[in-house]
Amino acid sequence: MRLCLLQAAGYDKPAYTTKGLTMKRITKISCIAAALLAGSAVAIAQPGSYTGPSTKPAPASAGYTGPSSVPLMSARDLLDKGKDDQYVKLKGKLVSHKGGDEYEFADQSGKITVEISSKLFPEGTTIDHNTVVELIGEFDKETFGESTLDVEQIKVAAK
C-alpha cells in the first residue's frame, strides 16, 4: 500500500536516502491516518444504543437462530435451583425498570431482577410491560443479597 501511495505521489521507487526516510515517515503517517479515518467512519455509521420506543425499521436479525441447549426455566426454579454462572433462558415480561441496567422480570412463577445493557434491546422494537420476551443470560447467584440474571440476549417472543 505504501508503494501505491508513493507512486500516486509521483515516485517510481521508494528512496533510501535521508530524504527517503522522511518520505517513509510521511507515508506511514498518511497510511495510519487513512486507516483511522476509515475506522471512525464505520464507528460513526453504527446506530446508538436503545433508548426507548423508536420508529426506525428493525434491522435484519443476525446471529444463530437454531436450536439451543440453554434450558428454559421459570424465575422461581432459577432462584431456587439455579447454579452460579449457569446459562438459562427465561420467557416472560419486563414488568418494571428499576434504574440503570436493572429491570424486574416476571413470569407465571414469580419475579427476578435482570440486568440488561441498553445496547441489547432490539432497535425499532417497543418493549413494554405487556411484551412477552425471551432472555438468555448468565445467572449470578448470591449467597447474601439479591441473585440476578445478567442478560446477554433479548428478543420478543413469538406469539
Secondary structure by P-SEA (a helix, b strand, c coil): caaaaaaaaccccccccaaaaaaaaaaaaaaaaaaaaaaaaaaaacccccccccccccccccccccccccccccaaaaaacccccccccccccccccccccbbbbbcccbbbbbbbcccccccccccccccccccccccccccccbbbbbccccccccc
